[in-house]
């Protein structure tokens, strides 16, 4: 993934399905009370950051998280369908299962969904479009994007999964994304 300028990343706040380990994929699941509070907390953490652009997934859990930040910074949000979570086909709405690690390893393609490779290609393009808007861009999206990024860049320090509504600053360089957790 050819990104060479720093940017911010924020995974959406918690949903009931996150809490219950139900596969959301591209189903439009709303933030729960905890998730709404997390979005407000993330906006507070980002209050002094020099954000100029916010690009978000149009799924409501990301859209509502982005809105909390946008209101704090008085910035318009741009939506990019390429930032949507992976489409997990027949597994959307089910509990996470034995198939999940195989999907993230690129070894399993769910019926009616997209392969991990297809997902990576889609989100890599969307992330590049977002960051191309200029420095101080915030991407608000989903945890799967973090795993897609890890498929092509080294992340330092390693962070296996992206926590809900935890803002990070990413400084790319030489195929490595150095990240700082904010707040």
Protein Blocks (a to p, Z undefined) as FASTA:
>chain_A
ZZfbdcddddddddfklmnopafklaccdddfklmmmmmmmmmmmmmpccfbdcddfbfk
lmmmmmmmmmmnopacdddfklpccdehjmgopacdfklmmmmnopaccehiacfklmmm
mmmmmmmmmmmnoghiacdddfklmmmmmmmpccddddfbacehiacddddeehiacddd
eZZ
